[in-house]
Amino acid sequence: MEDIFVTEFFELDSEFEELGVFDSIINRDSPFFINLLRLKVNKTPEFQESYEGINDFFRMIMLLLDGSNRKGDKLYKEALRRFHFPGVSGINLGVSETGIDAGFGPILSEQVISDAYDIVKSGSKQPEIFQLVGLFEKNVSADRLSDMIATIILPDIRKYTIAVNRKLNINAENYPHIEFKEEIAINPYKKCELLYLPEEILHEIPIAESWNDIDRVIHENQAIRDEVNEAIGKEWRKMCAADKKDYLKEHIFKDSERCGRMIGNYRTQTIEPFQVDSNAEYLVSSTFKQIKKEGIFNVLAHSETRELSSWEATIEMLSLFRDWVENNKGWDEILSASTSRREKSLQRLLHLSGKYFCTQNNIDMTFEANEGPGPVDLKMSRGNDKTIVEIKLSSNADYLHGYEEQIEEYAKAEGTSQRVFVYVKVGNPGRDKRITELHALRLANGDNPPELFIIDAQKQTSASKK
């Protein structure tokens, strides 16, 4: 199923962007999390008290643990009862494939409270310790911490969602086909509230899931790094991740002097604002949302009496995509992706375009995309009529290998002679010249090379400036 954004669901234009609302994907999670340091300095009215509310919540747990005489007594059990974070599916954040948030289960909650008890009894009682729980607790990642925060500030999230809905007249009267409960729409894909968050409090979940990646967290947090360097220095690099977490727990968090100094410095930490479009996965989905909105692929088959062959459909789809790139500033979207992820982003965008083209035009053909380490970038087929597509950017040093060998191996494996090599120009004139000359030479020699389909994704100059 293709991604569906909140703005598509409500048929909005730029209203979310103008209000600074995160346009989440409602039929799966997006790889972002609520960042506490961004929440601390946010300017959204409904979240002005949220950060201190989180500290108040954990301050009470610290008081309960401090008053407890032993693990398992009445105060300890009350602290454990309060540490209950099942997850908030309505915000559509995290790395869940199913859309069901993991949250903190009973075993993990018990372990966190047990360790927090030990930390409190050692003399460290700062509520911010829970903000850094991923440093000393296994299986606590950025999205799980985000679920914890979202659970605590859920009343604020609901107030914000209702405020946005009121501003934009998103209600049962204007959307009679959508279920609403207390002014909040129900997400039909997850059967839960459809909640919003401001972009300014979000940050990207790194591929390594930052709170499990101890070295990355230590490197990016000056306050914690200073304490680690002073306490252990070079020996740190010799430890495995589990040992590092245990070390931090025993020698930083349970050392009241070090912990107090670290938390004091942590309170002064800041983080730069984050642009959600810098995440490659979200950027591709957001870009394709715009392509659909512009109607680039809303064309009809040439004839109602004749089905397009897989070759014709492939060339038409690629031609429409090229027109978007070269004549509708699509090149700007492609170049906005980071250099390391640009080719994968383009491949994913072409996958989505091919799938959408086939669906929109009632073409009876299958579409197979390489979602993992599969053999071919694109395959469009109807029965035994198959056309395969290999995609390379000019920045890829293996572009000639893809043109001369890879695509031939894929075609042989698929049992077809219909193959298209898509070469995307992103600023390597020497390679551009080499592949076009090689292709021309092969044609002149009577070879049967793949179709060379060139897309110019370099920054285009307007006609008035040429």
C-alpha positions as CSV (number, residue, x, y, z in Angstrom):
1,M,0.0,0.0,0.0
2,E,1.3,3.4,-0.9
3,D,1.9,6.0,1.8
4,I,-1.0,8.2,2.8
5,F,-0.3,11.6,4.5
6,V,-2.6,13.4,6.8
7,T,-2.9,16.3,4.3
8,E,-4.0,13.8,1.6
9,F,-6.5,12.2,3.9
10,F,-8.2,15.6,4.6
11,E,-7.5,16.9,1.0
12,L,-5.5,19.9,2.3
13,D,-3.0,22.0,0.4
14,S,-0.2,23.8,2.3
15,E,-2.2,24.5,5.6
16,F,-0.1,22.1,7.7
17,E,3.2,23.6,6.4
18,E,2.0,27.1,7.2
19,L,1.1,26.1,10.7
20,G,4.3,24.1,11.3
21,V,2.4,20.9,11.8
22,F,4.2,17.6,11.0
23,D,2.4,15.9,8.0
24,S,2.6,12.3,9.2
25,I,2.0,9.2,7.2
26,I,-1.1,7.6,8.7
27,N,-0.9,4.0,7.4
28,R,2.6,3.4,8.9
29,D,5.1,5.0,11.2
30,S,7.6,7.7,10.2
31,P,11.2,7.4,11.4
32,F,11.1,10.4,13.8
33,F,10.9,10.8,17.5
34,I,10.0,13.5,20.0
35,N,13.3,15.2,21.0
36,L,13.3,16.4,24.6
37,L,15.8,19.1,24.0
38,R,13.7,20.5,21.2
39,L,10.6,20.2,23.4
40,K,12.4,22.2,26.0
41,V,12.7,25.3,23.8
42,N,9.6,24.9,21.6
43,K,7.4,27.9,20.9
44,T,4.0,26.0,20.3
45,P,1.5,27.3,22.9
46,E,0.0,23.9,23.8
47,F,3.5,22.5,24.6
48,Q,4.9,25.4,26.7
49,E,4.5,23.4,30.0
50,S,5.3,20.0,28.6
51,Y,9.0,19.7,29.4
52,E,8.5,20.7,33.0
53,G,5.5,18.4,33.2
54,I,7.7,15.5,32.2
55,N,10.3,16.4,34.9
56,D,7.4,16.7,37.4
57,F,6.2,13.3,36.5
58,F,9.6,11.7,37.0
59,R,10.3,13.8,40.1
60,M,7.4,12.1,41.8
61,I,8.7,8.7,40.8
62,M,12.1,9.7,42.3
63,L,10.4,10.8,45.5
64,L,8.5,7.4,45.7
65,L,11.8,5.5,45.2
66,D,13.6,7.7,47.7
67,G,11.0,7.0,50.3
68,S,10.9,3.3,49.6
69,N,12.7,1.0,52.1
70,R,13.2,-1.9,49.8
71,K,12.3,-3.1,46.3
72,G,8.8,-4.5,46.3
73,D,7.3,-2.4,49.1
74,K,4.3,-0.2,48.8
75,L,6.1,3.0,47.6
76,Y,8.3,1.0,45.2
77,K,5.2,-0.7,43.7
78,E,3.5,2.7,43.3
79,A,6.6,4.0,41.4
80,L,6.4,0.9,39.1
81,R,2.7,1.4,38.6
82,R,3.3,4.9,37.4
83,F,6.0,3.9,35.1
84,H,3.6,2.6,32.5
85,F,4.1,3.6,28.8
86,P,2.2,1.4,26.4
87,G,2.9,3.7,23.4
88,V,0.8,6.3,21.5
89,S,0.0,4.9,18.1
90,G,-1.9,8.0,17.0
91,I,1.2,10.1,16.5
92,N,2.5,7.8,13.8
93,L,6.2,8.0,14.8
94,G,8.8,5.3,15.3
95,V,10.2,2.3,13.4
96,S,7.4,-0.2,13.8
97,E,6.5,-2.1,10.6
98,T,3.1,-2.9,12.0
99,G,2.2,0.5,13.3
100,I,1.9,-1.0,16.8
101,D,4.2,0.8,19.3
102,A,6.3,-1.4,21.5
103,G,6.3,1.0,24.4
104,F,7.7,-0.3,27.7
105,G,6.5,-3.8,28.6
106,P,6.3,-5.1,32.2
107,I,9.8,-6.7,32.1
108,L,11.5,-3.6,30.8
109,S,9.6,-1.3,33.2
110,E,10.6,-3.5,36.1
111,Q,14.2,-3.3,35.1
112,V,14.2,0.4,34.7
113,I,12.6,1.1,38.1
114,S,14.9,-1.4,39.7
115,D,17.9,0.4,38.3
116,A,16.4,3.8,39.1
117,Y,15.9,2.7,42.7
118,D,19.6,1.8,43.0
119,I,20.6,5.2,41.4
120,V,18.3,7.1,43.8
121,K,19.7,5.2,46.8
122,S,23.3,6.2,45.7
123,G,22.3,9.8,46.1
124,S,21.3,10.9,42.5
125,K,17.7,12.1,42.4
126,Q,17.5,14.4,39.4
127,P,14.4,13.7,37.2
128,E,16.5,14.2,34.0
129,I,18.0,10.8,34.7
130,F,15.0,9.3,33.1
131,Q,15.6,11.4,30.0
132,L,18.9,9.5,29.7
133,V,17.6,6.1,30.5
134,G,18.8,4.7,27.2
135,L,22.4,5.2,28.3
136,F,22.2,2.6,31.1
137,E,19.3,0.4,30.1
138,K,19.3,-2.2,27.3
139,N,16.5,-2.2,24.7
140,V,15.6,1.5,25.2
141,S,15.8,3.2,21.8
142,A,14.9,6.6,20.6
143,D,11.4,5.6,19.4
144,R,10.7,3.9,22.7
145,L,11.8,6.9,24.7
146,S,9.6,9.0,22.4
147,D,6.6,6.7,23.3
148,M,7.4,7.4,26.9
149,I,7.4,11.2,26.4
150,A,4.2,11.0,24.2
151,T,2.3,9.1,26.9
152,I,3.2,11.7,29.6
153,I,2.3,14.7,27.4
154,L,-0.7,13.0,25.7
155,P,-3.2,15.7,27.1
156,D,-1.1,18.4,25.4
157,I,-0.9,16.5,22.2
158,R,-4.7,16.2,22.2
159,K,-5.1,19.9,22.9
160,Y,-2.8,20.7,20.0
161,T,-4.6,18.4,17.7
162,I,-8.0,19.9,18.5
163,A,-6.6,23.4,18.1
164,V,-5.3,22.6,14.6
165,N,-8.6,20.9,13.6
166,R,-10.5,24.0,14.7
167,K,-8.3,26.3,12.8
168,L,-8.7,24.3,9.6
169,N,-12.3,23.3,10.1
170,I,-11.5,19.6,10.2
171,N,-14.7,18.3,11.8
172,A,-17.5,15.8,11.4
173,E,-19.7,18.3,9.5
174,N,-17.1,19.0,6.8
175,Y,-15.8,15.4,6.7
176,P,-19.0,13.2,7.2
177,H,-17.2,10.1,5.8
178,I,-14.6,10.2,8.6
179,E,-15.3,9.2,12.2
180,F,-14.6,11.8,14.9
181,K,-14.4,11.4,18.7
182,E,-14.3,14.6,20.8
183,E,-13.1,16.7,17.8
184,I,-10.3,14.3,16.9
185,A,-10.5,12.2,13.8
186,I,-10.1,8.4,14.0
187,N,-7.4,6.9,11.8
188,P,-9.1,4.2,9.7
189,Y,-5.9,2.3,9.2
190,K,-4.9,2.0,12.8
191,K,-8.3,2.4,14.5
192,C,-7.0,5.0,16.9
193,E,-7.0,8.8,17.3
194,L,-5.3,10.8,14.5
195,L,-3.0,13.1,16.5
196,Y,-0.7,15.8,15.3
197,L,2.7,17.2,16.5
198,P,4.6,20.4,15.6
199,E,7.6,19.8,13.4
200,E,9.8,21.8,15.8
201,I,9.9,19.2,18.5
202,L,10.8,16.3,16.2
203,H,14.2,14.7,15.3
204,E,15.2,11.9,13.0
205,I,15.8,8.4,14.3
206,P,19.3,7.4,13.1
207,I,19.7,4.1,11.2
208,A,21.6,2.8,14.2
209,E,18.8,3.9,16.6
210,S,20.7,6.5,18.7
211,W,19.9,5.4,22.2
212,N,21.2,1.9,21.5
213,D,24.2,3.3,19.8
214,I,26.1,4.3,22.9
215,D,29.2,5.6,21.2
216,R,27.2,8.0,19.0
217,V,25.2,9.3,21.9
218,I,28.4,9.9,23.9
219,H,30.1,11.6,21.0
220,E,27.1,14.0,20.5
221,N,26.6,14.9,24.1
222,Q,29.4,17.0,25.5
223,A,28.3,16.7,29.1
224,I,28.3,12.9,29.1
225,R,31.4,12.7,27.0
226,D,33.4,14.8,29.5
227,E,32.4,12.5,32.4
228,V,33.2,9.3,30.4
229,N,36.6,10.7,29.3
230,E,37.5,11.6,32.8
231,A,36.3,8.4,34.4
232,I,37.7,5.8,31.9
233,G,39.4,7.4,28.9
234,K,40.9,5.0,26.3
235,E,39.6,1.9,28.0
236,W,36.1,2.8,26.8
237,R,36.8,1.7,23.2
238,K,37.7,-1.8,24.4
239,M,34.2,-2.4,25.9
240,C,31.2,-3.9,24.2
241,A,27.9,-2.0,24.1
242,A,26.4,-3.9,27.0
243,D,29.5,-3.4,29.2
244,K,29.4,0.3,28.4
245,K,25.8,0.6,29.6
246,D,26.7,-1.2,32.8
247,Y,29.7,1.0,33.3
248,L,27.7,4.2,32.9
249,K,25.1,2.9,35.3
250,E,27.7,1.9,38.0
251,H,30.3,4.6,37.6
252,I,28.4,7.7,36.4
253,F,24.7,7.5,37.4
254,K,25.4,5.8,40.7
255,D,28.2,8.2,41.5
256,S,26.2,11.2,42.9
257,E,29.0,13.7,42.3
258,R,29.6,12.7,38.7
259,C,25.9,12.3,38.0
260,G,25.1,15.7,39.5
261,R,27.8,17.3,37.4
262,M,26.7,15.5,34.2
263,I,23.0,16.4,34.7
264,G,23.9,20.0,35.5
265,N,25.8,20.2,32.2
266,Y,23.1,18.3,30.4
267,R,20.5,21.0,31.4
268,T,22.5,23.5,29.4
269,Q,22.6,21.4,26.2
270,T,20.9,22.7,23.1
271,I,20.2,21.1,19.7
272,E,19.7,22.7,16.3
273,P,16.3,22.7,14.7
274,F,15.7,19.7,12.4
275,Q,14.1,19.7,9.0
276,V,12.0,16.6,8.5
277,D,12.6,16.7,4.7
278,S,16.3,15.9,5.4
279,N,15.2,12.3,6.2
280,A,15.6,10.4,2.9
281,E,12.7,8.0,3.4
282,Y,10.3,10.8,4.4
283,L,11.5,13.0,1.5
284,V,10.8,10.3,-1.1
285,S,7.3,9.8,0.2
286,S,6.7,13.5,0.5
287,T,8.0,14.1,-3.0
288,F,5.8,11.4,-4.4
289,K,2.8,12.9,-2.6
290,Q,3.5,16.1,-4.6
291,I,3.9,14.2,-7.9
292,K,0.4,12.6,-7.3
293,K,-1.0,16.0,-6.5
294,E,0.4,17.5,-9.7
295,G,-1.3,14.7,-11.7
296,I,1.9,13.8,-13.6
297,F,0.8,10.2,-14.0
298,N,-2.9,10.8,-14.5
299,V,-2.9,9.8,-18.2
300,L,-5.1,7.3,-20.0
301,A,-4.0,4.4,-22.1
302,H,-3.6,5.1,-25.8
303,S,-6.5,2.9,-26.9
304,E,-9.3,1.2,-25.1
305,T,-9.1,-1.6,-27.6
306,R,-5.4,-2.3,-27.2
307,E,-3.4,-3.1,-24.1
308,L,0.0,-1.4,-23.7
309,S,2.9,-3.9,-23.9
310,S,5.3,-3.9,-20.9
311,W,7.8,-2.1,-23.1
312,E,5.4,0.7,-24.1
313,A,4.2,1.1,-20.5
314,T,7.8,1.3,-19.2
315,I,8.9,3.9,-21.8
316,E,5.7,6.0,-21.2
317,M,6.1,5.9,-17.4
318,L,9.8,6.8,-17.7
319,S,9.0,9.6,-20.1
320,L,6.5,11.1,-17.7
321,F,9.0,10.8,-14.9
322,R,11.7,12.5,-17.0
323,D,9.3,15.3,-17.9
324,W,8.7,15.9,-14.2
325,V,12.4,15.9,-13.4
326,E,13.5,18.1,-16.2
327,N,10.6,20.4,-16.7
328,N,8.8,20.6,-13.3
329,K,11.8,21.1,-11.0
330,G,11.9,17.4,-10.0
331,W,15.6,17.8,-10.3
332,D,15.5,20.0,-7.2
333,E,13.8,17.3,-5.2
334,I,16.4,14.7,-6.3
335,L,19.3,16.9,-5.5
336,S,17.9,17.8,-2.1
337,A,18.6,14.2,-0.9
338,S,22.0,13.6,0.6
339,T,24.6,12.4,-1.8
340,S,25.0,9.0,-0.2
341,R,21.2,8.3,-0.4
342,R,20.4,10.0,-3.7
343,E,20.4,6.9,-5.9
344,K,18.4,4.8,-3.5
345,S,15.9,7.7,-3.1
346,L,15.6,8.0,-6.9
347,Q,15.1,4.2,-7.3
348,R,12.4,4.3,-4.6
349,L,10.7,7.3,-6.3
350,L,10.7,5.4,-9.6
351,H,9.3,2.3,-7.9
352,L,6.4,4.4,-6.5
353,S,5.9,6.1,-9.9
354,G,5.7,2.8,-11.8
355,K,3.3,1.3,-9.3
356,Y,1.1,4.4,-9.4
357,F,1.2,4.6,-13.2
358,C,0.0,1.0,-13.5
359,T,-2.8,1.5,-11.0
360,Q,-4.1,4.8,-12.3
361,N,-4.3,3.7,-15.9
362,N,-5.9,0.3,-15.4
363,I,-3.0,-1.4,-17.1
364,D,-3.1,-5.2,-16.6
365,M,0.5,-5.7,-15.6
366,T,2.5,-6.6,-12.6
367,F,5.0,-4.3,-10.9
368,E,7.9,-5.7,-9.0
369,A,10.2,-3.3,-7.1
370,N,13.5,-4.1,-5.4
371,E,12.5,-3.4,-1.8
372,G,15.5,-5.3,-0.5
373,P,18.7,-6.8,-1.9
374,G,16.9,-8.2,-4.9
375,P,18.3,-8.6,-8.4
376,V,16.6,-5.9,-10.5
377,D,15.6,-2.3,-9.9
378,L,12.3,-2.4,-11.8
379,K,10.3,-5.1,-13.7
380,M,7.1,-4.4,-15.5
381,S,5.4,-7.4,-16.9
382,R,2.2,-9.0,-18.3
383,G,2.6,-12.8,-18.3
384,N,5.7,-13.6,-20.2
385,D,6.0,-10.1,-21.6
386,K,8.6,-8.5,-19.4
387,T,10.7,-5.4,-19.4
388,I,13.4,-4.8,-16.8
389,V,14.9,-1.5,-15.8
390,E,18.3,-0.8,-14.2
391,I,18.9,2.7,-12.7
392,K,22.2,4.4,-12.1
393,L,23.2,7.9,-11.3
394,S,26.2,9.4,-13.0
395,S,27.8,9.7,-9.5
396,N,27.9,5.9,-9.2
397,A,31.3,4.6,-10.2
398,D,29.7,1.3,-11.3
399,Y,27.5,3.0,-14.0
400,L,29.3,1.2,-16.9
401,H,29.2,-2.1,-15.1
402,G,25.5,-1.7,-14.7
403,Y,25.1,-0.8,-18.4
404,E,27.3,-3.5,-19.8
405,E,26.9,-6.5,-17.4
406,Q,24.4,-6.1,-14.6
407,I,21.4,-5.5,-16.7
408,E,22.3,-8.3,-19.1
409,E,22.6,-10.8,-16.2
410,Y,19.2,-9.6,-14.9
411,A,17.6,-9.9,-18.3
412,K,18.9,-13.4,-18.7
413,A,17.6,-14.4,-15.3
414,E,14.1,-13.0,-16.2
415,G,14.2,-14.6,-19.7
416,T,13.7,-11.3,-21.6
417,S,15.5,-9.2,-24.2
418,Q,13.6,-6.1,-23.3
419,R,15.8,-4.0,-21.0
420,V,16.1,-0.3,-20.3
421,F,19.1,1.3,-18.6
422,V,18.2,4.6,-16.9
423,Y,21.2,6.9,-16.6
424,V,20.6,9.9,-14.4
425,K,22.9,12.9,-15.0
426,V,23.8,14.7,-11.7
427,G,27.0,16.4,-12.7
428,N,29.7,14.1,-14.2
429,P,30.2,15.3,-17.8
430,G,33.0,12.9,-18.5
431,R,30.9,9.9,-17.6
432,D,27.9,11.4,-19.6
433,K,30.1,11.6,-22.7
434,R,31.6,8.1,-22.2
435,I,28.3,6.2,-21.8
436,T,26.6,8.0,-24.8
437,E,29.6,7.4,-27.0
438,L,29.8,3.8,-26.0
439,H,26.1,3.3,-26.6
440,A,26.4,4.9,-30.1
441,L,29.4,2.7,-30.9
442,R,27.5,-0.5,-29.9
443,L,24.6,0.5,-32.1
444,A,26.9,1.3,-35.0
445,N,28.5,-2.1,-34.6
446,G,25.2,-3.9,-34.8
447,D,25.1,-4.9,-31.2
448,N,21.9,-5.2,-29.2
449,P,22.5,-2.9,-26.2
450,P,19.9,-2.0,-23.7
451,E,17.8,1.1,-24.4
452,L,19.7,4.0,-22.9
453,F,17.2,6.3,-21.2
454,I,18.9,9.5,-20.0
455,I,17.3,11.8,-17.4
456,D,19.0,15.1,-16.7
457,A,18.6,15.8,-13.0
458,Q,21.1,18.6,-12.9
459,K,20.0,22.1,-11.8
460,Q,18.2,23.6,-14.7
461,T,18.5,27.3,-15.7
462,S,15.2,29.1,-16.5
463,A,14.7,30.2,-20.1
464,S,15.0,33.8,-19.2
465,K,18.5,33.3,-17.8
466,K,19.9,31.3,-20.7
